[in-house]
Amino acid sequence: MPESLGEAVQFVWASDASLLVSFGERISAETNERVRRLLRLLEAEPIAGLRNVHPAYCSLLIVFDALRMRHAELQERVTEYLERAETAEVPEPREIEIPVCYGGEFGPDLEEVAALHELTARQVIEAHCSRSYRVYFLGFVPGFAYLGELPRELVTPRLGAPRKKVAPGSVAIAGHQTGVYPFATPGGWRLLGRTPVRMFQAEREGLSLVSIGDRVRFRPISQERFAELERG
């Protein structure tokens, strides 16, 4: 059963052991910042009995131990956090640059994307590198960041049938989003290039290269530079 908090926030009892905190349905940096602030506050001041939190564009799913608390109790505690989230001290978002070798074997869909939009491959690359992208959330697989939004001229539907295997480091677009595949997985996004940067490392503090709220900018590099960076 859902209950609303003011006009903007809604609680939804998503399962017998999870509570969804929704900030509406409009995807925007402002809405996602509210998600980020609540997430960071819950991480800084954990509530006993919480098992995990899963941020998305406009919501935060909180999984809890149903033997230790009820939905209503957690909802009351989260409401207190929401009242402080707007003014709480949270880490500043970072600016992260990711080098990308575009086209060829690394970006097999670059030419097709260019043709779909009546652009040259160079224009697609320039457009993709023309702005910094917000990390809205991480999901799908560990370290996969949903980045947005693409320039309007690059908005492209995903492939009709997903590839069975996408190489790690592949930089891709789908709809209004762009992202980097951290592992070899199936995937239906259109591949523009590849980065030698590892997006997820088990030995790295924080594991993922980027976090929700960070800004990412892509920078084109040559195949020679890609090989140099890959060698480390």
C-alpha positions as CSV (number, residue, x, y, z in Angstrom):
1,M,0.0,0.0,0.0
2,P,1.4,3.4,-1.0
3,E,1.4,6.5,1.2
4,S,2.5,9.9,0.0
5,L,4.8,12.4,1.7
6,G,3.8,15.9,0.5
7,E,3.4,16.1,-3.3
8,A,6.8,14.8,-4.4
9,V,7.7,11.7,-2.4
10,Q,5.8,8.4,-2.3
11,F,6.4,5.3,-0.3
12,V,5.4,2.0,-1.9
13,W,5.6,-1.3,0.0
14,A,7.3,-3.2,-2.9
15,S,7.4,-6.6,-1.2
16,D,7.3,-8.1,2.2
17,A,10.9,-7.0,2.8
18,S,11.4,-3.9,0.7
19,L,10.2,-0.3,0.6
20,L,10.4,1.9,-2.5
21,V,11.0,5.6,-2.0
22,S,9.8,7.3,-5.2
23,F,10.4,10.9,-6.1
24,G,8.1,10.9,-9.1
25,E,8.4,9.7,-12.6
26,R,10.2,12.6,-14.3
27,I,13.9,11.9,-15.0
28,S,16.0,14.9,-14.2
29,A,19.3,15.8,-12.5
30,E,17.3,17.5,-9.7
31,T,15.2,14.4,-9.0
32,N,18.2,12.1,-9.2
33,E,20.1,14.4,-6.8
34,R,17.4,13.8,-4.2
35,V,17.9,10.1,-4.7
36,R,21.7,10.5,-4.3
37,R,21.4,12.5,-1.1
38,L,19.1,10.0,0.6
39,L,21.4,7.2,-0.5
40,R,24.5,8.9,0.9
41,L,22.7,9.7,4.2
42,L,21.6,6.1,4.6
43,E,25.2,5.0,3.9
44,A,26.6,7.5,6.4
45,E,24.1,6.7,9.1
46,P,22.9,3.1,8.5
47,I,19.6,2.0,10.0
48,A,19.8,-1.3,11.8
49,G,18.1,-4.1,9.8
50,L,18.7,-2.7,6.4
51,R,20.2,-5.2,4.0
52,N,20.7,-3.2,0.8
53,V,19.7,-0.1,-1.1
54,H,19.2,0.1,-4.9
55,P,19.1,3.6,-6.5
56,A,17.4,4.3,-9.8
57,Y,16.7,7.4,-11.9
58,C,13.9,8.6,-9.6
59,S,13.7,6.2,-6.7
60,L,15.5,4.2,-4.0
61,L,14.5,0.6,-3.2
62,I,15.4,-0.3,0.4
63,V,15.6,-4.0,1.3
64,F,15.3,-4.8,5.0
65,D,15.2,-7.7,7.4
66,A,11.5,-8.3,7.9
67,L,12.2,-10.1,11.1
68,R,13.7,-7.0,12.6
69,M,11.3,-4.3,11.4
70,R,8.0,-3.5,9.7
71,H,7.3,-1.3,6.7
72,A,5.7,1.4,8.8
73,E,8.6,1.6,11.1
74,L,11.2,1.9,8.3
75,Q,9.0,4.4,6.5
76,E,9.0,6.6,9.7
77,R,12.7,6.4,10.0
78,V,13.3,7.2,6.3
79,T,10.9,10.2,6.6
80,E,13.2,11.6,9.2
81,Y,16.2,11.1,6.9
82,L,14.3,12.8,4.0
83,E,13.8,15.9,6.3
84,R,17.5,16.2,6.7
85,A,18.7,15.0,3.3
86,E,18.5,18.4,1.5
87,T,20.9,20.0,4.0
88,A,23.1,17.0,4.9
89,E,26.8,17.1,4.0
90,V,27.4,14.5,1.3
91,P,30.5,13.9,-0.9
92,E,30.9,16.3,-3.8
93,P,30.4,14.6,-7.2
94,R,33.6,14.0,-9.1
95,E,34.5,14.8,-12.8
96,I,35.9,11.7,-14.4
97,E,37.4,11.5,-17.9
98,I,37.2,8.2,-19.8
99,P,39.4,7.7,-22.9
100,V,37.7,5.9,-25.8
101,C,39.0,4.5,-29.1
102,Y,36.0,4.9,-31.4
103,G,35.0,2.8,-34.5
104,G,36.6,-0.2,-36.2
105,E,36.6,-3.4,-34.2
106,F,36.0,-1.5,-31.0
107,G,32.9,0.4,-32.3
108,P,31.1,-1.8,-34.8
109,D,27.9,0.2,-34.7
110,L,29.5,3.7,-35.2
111,E,29.0,3.8,-39.0
112,E,25.4,2.6,-38.7
113,V,24.6,5.1,-36.0
114,A,26.1,7.9,-38.2
115,A,24.0,6.7,-41.2
116,L,20.8,6.6,-39.1
117,H,21.2,10.3,-38.2
118,E,22.7,11.4,-41.5
119,L,26.0,12.3,-39.8
120,T,29.6,11.3,-40.4
121,A,31.4,9.1,-38.0
122,R,33.5,12.0,-36.9
123,Q,30.4,14.0,-36.1
124,V,29.0,11.2,-34.0
125,I,32.3,11.1,-32.0
126,E,32.3,14.8,-31.6
127,A,28.7,14.8,-30.4
128,H,29.3,12.0,-28.0
129,C,32.3,13.8,-26.5
130,S,30.7,17.2,-26.5
131,R,29.2,17.1,-23.0
132,S,29.7,15.6,-19.5
133,Y,27.2,13.0,-18.5
134,R,25.6,12.5,-15.1
135,V,25.9,9.0,-13.4
136,Y,22.2,8.4,-12.7
137,F,22.7,5.0,-11.1
138,L,24.6,1.7,-11.4
139,G,22.9,-1.5,-12.3
140,F,22.5,-4.4,-14.8
141,V,26.0,-5.7,-13.7
142,P,28.4,-4.3,-11.1
143,G,30.0,-1.2,-12.3
144,F,27.6,-0.5,-15.2
145,A,26.7,3.2,-15.0
146,Y,23.6,4.6,-16.7
147,L,24.8,8.0,-18.0
148,G,22.7,10.7,-19.4
149,E,21.5,12.4,-21.3
150,L,22.8,12.0,-24.9
151,P,22.8,14.9,-27.3
152,R,19.5,14.9,-29.2
153,E,21.1,14.1,-32.5
154,L,22.5,10.8,-31.1
155,V,19.3,9.4,-29.5
156,T,19.1,5.9,-31.0
157,P,17.0,2.8,-30.3
158,R,18.8,-0.2,-29.0
159,L,19.6,-3.1,-31.3
160,G,16.6,-5.3,-32.4
161,A,18.4,-8.4,-31.1
162,P,21.1,-8.2,-28.4
163,R,24.6,-9.5,-29.0
164,K,25.4,-12.7,-27.1
165,K,28.7,-11.1,-26.0
166,V,29.9,-7.6,-25.6
167,A,33.6,-7.0,-24.8
168,P,34.5,-5.3,-21.5
169,G,35.2,-1.6,-21.9
170,S,32.7,-1.2,-24.8
171,V,31.2,2.3,-24.9
172,A,27.6,2.2,-26.1
173,I,24.4,4.2,-26.5
174,A,20.7,3.3,-26.3
175,G,17.8,5.7,-26.2
176,H,18.8,8.8,-24.3
177,Q,21.6,6.9,-22.4
178,T,25.2,6.0,-22.8
179,G,27.4,3.7,-20.8
180,V,30.4,1.4,-20.5
181,Y,30.2,-2.4,-20.2
182,P,32.5,-3.3,-17.3
183,F,32.4,-7.1,-18.1
184,A,31.9,-9.4,-21.1
185,T,28.1,-9.8,-21.1
186,P,25.2,-10.0,-23.5
187,G,24.0,-6.6,-24.5
188,G,21.7,-4.7,-26.9
189,W,23.2,-1.2,-26.8
190,R,24.9,0.1,-29.9
191,L,28.7,0.0,-29.6
192,L,30.6,3.2,-30.6
193,G,34.0,2.4,-29.2
194,R,36.0,0.9,-26.3
195,T,38.0,2.2,-23.3
196,P,41.0,0.6,-21.7
197,V,39.9,1.9,-18.3
198,R,38.6,-0.8,-16.0
199,M,35.1,0.3,-14.7
200,F,35.0,-2.2,-11.9
201,Q,37.8,-3.7,-9.8
202,A,37.4,-5.9,-6.8
203,E,40.5,-4.5,-5.2
204,R,39.5,-0.8,-5.7
205,E,38.0,1.1,-2.8
206,G,34.4,1.6,-3.8
207,L,34.8,-1.1,-6.4
208,S,33.3,1.0,-9.2
209,L,35.2,3.8,-11.0
210,V,32.2,6.0,-10.8
211,S,29.4,6.7,-8.3
212,I,25.9,8.1,-8.5
213,G,26.0,11.8,-9.1
214,D,29.5,11.9,-10.7
215,R,30.0,13.5,-14.1
216,V,31.7,11.5,-16.9
217,R,33.3,13.0,-20.1
218,F,34.5,10.8,-22.9
219,R,37.8,11.7,-24.8
220,P,38.7,10.2,-28.1
221,I,42.1,8.4,-28.4
222,S,44.0,6.5,-31.1
223,Q,44.5,2.7,-31.3
224,E,48.1,3.3,-30.3
225,R,47.2,5.2,-27.2
226,F,44.6,2.6,-26.4
227,A,47.3,-0.1,-26.5
228,E,49.6,2.0,-24.3
229,L,46.9,2.5,-21.7
230,E,45.8,-1.1,-21.7
231,R,49.4,-2.2,-21.0
232,G,49.3,0.1,-18.0
